[in-house]
Amino acid sequence: MTSFDPARYLPDDLLARIRERAVVHDRENTFPHDDLDELRAAGYLGILVPSDLGGAGLSLAEASLLQQRLAGAAPATALAVNMHLVWTGVAKVLSDRGLNDLEHVQRGAAAGEVFAFGISEAGNDLVLFGSDTEARPDGDGGYTFTGTKIFTSLSPVWDHLGVHGLDETSADGPKMVFAFLDRSDDVVAHDDWDTLGMRGTQSRTTELRGAHAPADRIVRRIDPGPQPDPLVFGIFAVFEILLASVYTGIARRALDLAVAAATSRRSKKTGTTYANDPDIRWRVADMALAYDALPPQLASLASDVDTLVDHGGRWFALLSGVKYRAVAMAKEVVDDAILVGGGSAYFSHNELSRLYRDVLAGMFHPSDSESAHSTAAAAWLGPVTA
């Protein structure tokens, strides 16, 4: 068996160009079109698509490693591409279990089409299990969707938008409806993405004004609330693992920058580099100890998804837990890297300054701290009783 080589899919020269452009997109609050063009040309949009459908046929564990590598060059580019890879990853989860519901996603991704994630809604802490978006049946098996989605990454470039909504009018309702929309005048992206960090994702608010999905783009009609449908599991599993991968990649880059700073900065007091300072050594070691725990966890969980391991009722706690730990770890590592980097890290042109802002986005993605702890408590203690 040959070992997986991430550089085959993300060569060093490509990453160098992406890293150089990240500075500009962060400063100018623009989408990284050149990054996407180069990644598309390299076949990156199809890394999770089976080879017989035109993709690279990689596993979720391998995609996790690639996203860590990409995030080390440009966190916003990695996070934006993440939302496309979520859908191709869900398609893989389903097809691995004998369900070809999302084959159109796999074929489209292999052809270079971009799929975006339109699930998040302001104030909707039910996330996958409920929706404030109205899904109204058209009488022919299709639906129109009316509502507002937030944090819609890839807004300037997506070809297809995966959404969900609530059907409360059908006789068997209420039903959660998952579907894919094409661009139309009924899908309006507001140019409102002006944020502290992750600016290149251009995750704009998206207003659905009766946007139509025909019957062949309706993926699921399921009951609201937690339940074991493979689509729900696939979305949650791939979303959490790939998000954790991005923030783990940020942490690795911050650690590398801290090491570079410690080995290059010299103390006026001692005349030697800060790599010899016991306090700096302790801080870098602490960063490394925190970081080193995450890649094995990601590899293990992603492999379990790939190989159909059954964790039963613990799956959601395991998945929300790894995302929570990755974000918390990454923020701590970046904080320490700033201190190791010294005063120059406080300037906006310094890469650590950008990582400091980008890593803050992690707290806003599901599962947040409260949700992760609630899920873990339910897994170990059972539901709250009266």
C-alpha positions, 0 to 999 in steps of 0.5 A: 500500500502506498502512503497518501501524498497531500502534495500530489493534490495541493503542490507547494507552488500552488499553496504558495500562490494561494497564501500570497493572494490571501493577504489581498483578499483579506485586506480588500474583502474579496472572493478568491476567484483565482484560488478557486480557478486553480483548485478547479483546474487541479480537480480539487472540487472532485476529490471526494467523488468516485473515480468512476464518476470522474473524481479522485476517489479520495476518502474523507480522512484524506480530504481532511488532511488536504483541508488542513494543508489548504487552511495553513495557506489560506483559511478563508479559501479552505473554509469556503471550499469546505462548504462545497466538499460537505455536499460531495462528502455527503454524497460519498457517505450515502453512496458508500451505504448504497444510496445514490441520491446525490449522484448529480452532485458527484457528477457536477463536482467532477465537471467543476460545478460548485455546490454551496451550503444554504442551511444556516438561519439566524436564530435557528438553533435547531439547525438541521432539525428545523427551519424557518424557511417555508417549503411549499409543494408545487403539486408536481413533486417539487417545492418553492422555498421562501426564507433567509439563509445566513453565512452562505459561503461561496456566494459569488460563485456557486452553481447549486445551493443545497437548502432545507425548509419546512413543509407545513401544508402537506397532509403528512406534514410537517416535513423537513425538505432538503433540496438543491436550487440553481441560481435564479432571480428568486435567489438573492445574495446580499452584499453584506459580508464585511467581517472581522475575519474569514473575509475571503469566504464571502459568506453572504446572506441569501434571500429565497423568494419562492425559489423553485426546486423541481422534483428531481432535485428534492433529496429528502422529506423527513420528520423534523427533529433528531432522527437517524436518516443517512442524509442528516448523519452525512451532513453532520459528520462531514460538516463537523470533520471538515470544519475541525480540519480547517481549524486544525490547519490554522493551528499548525500554521500558527505553530510553524510561525511561532517556531520560526519567530522563536528561532529567528528573534534574538534577545538583547539580554542574552544575545541568543535566540528566543528558542533558548528562553525557557518560558518561550520553550514552554509556551511552544511546547504547550502549543505543540502538545495541544495541536498534536492531539487533534490530527489523530482524532480527525483521522480516526473519526473520518476513517470510521465514517469511511469504513461504516463504523457504527458508534450508535447514539454516540456519533453526534457527541463524537462529531460535535466534540472533535469540532469543539476541541479543534476550534478551542485548541486552534484559538489557544495556539494562535493566542500563544503564537501571537505572544511568541511572535512579539510586538510585530504580530500585532501589525495587520500585515503580519500573518499571525494577525490574520490568523488571530481574526480568522480563527474567531469564526470557529465559535460561530459554526455549529456545533457551538460550545453549548451544543457540544456540551449538551450533546456530550452530556446527553450521550453520557448521562441520558436526557434531562429528567423532570 
